[in-house]
Amino acid sequence: MSASGTIQRGAARAATEVLAPWVWVLGLPLAVAWEVTGHRVGATVLWGLVVGVTGSLIPMAVIVRGARRGKWDSHHVTNRAGRVVPFVVCLGSLAAGFVVLIVGGAPRELIALTATELACLVVAVAITFGLKFKISIHAEVAAGATVMLVWVYGPWLLLLVPFVLWVAWSRVELGDHTAPEVASGVFVGAVVGGAVYFGLLAALS
């Protein structure tokens, strides 16, 4: 491989790891909680980690353990058929977090965010197994998180768009997804996720 090719592969691998779904799903609720709780540290940590732990850390722990045992190809689960268990774990764990948020009286923005994550997961499951099309979860999560952060913090966070494009490019560069699979991920995350989030915020207001 040429030097330029090596650099490209390195950049792609960096994006895939640093901007992986679990990173976005862990950081996003903390960022949203910080703003909507009036920058109160205790409330930010409490509500942000309810979503982050159930939506990110618990599923990722299961996925990494399964990958080490050879249950799927890697912690990114690039094989479509291997995504059944990870999807089930993500849905079950995040649903439990959603219940905790409602019972605990969490801010409506966190409830809407978690419901949106659940909705996007359901859409991803339907596309992956119903249409037998391996939608890019990396692209979906990055795009959806960016839309929600722009809504909460303002248009200056459109500066995150290049990072969405970077991670989308990385999935194709590494051969883990095709361009249509990545494009569908961006669409579901930004358009479907954004619409659900805005709609739920309006309904809960």
Buried (B, 14 or more C-beta within 10 A) or exposed (E): EEEEEEEBBEBBEEBBEEBBBBBBBBBBBBBBBBBBBEEEEEBBBBBBBBBBBBBBBBBBBBBEEBBEEEBBEEBBBBEBEBBBBBBEBBBEBBBEBBEBBEEEEBBBBBBBBBBBBBBBBEBBBEBBBEEEBBBBBBBBBBBBBBBBBBBBBEEEBEEBBEBBBBBBBBBBBBEBBBEEBBBBBBBBBBEBBBEBBBBBBEEEE
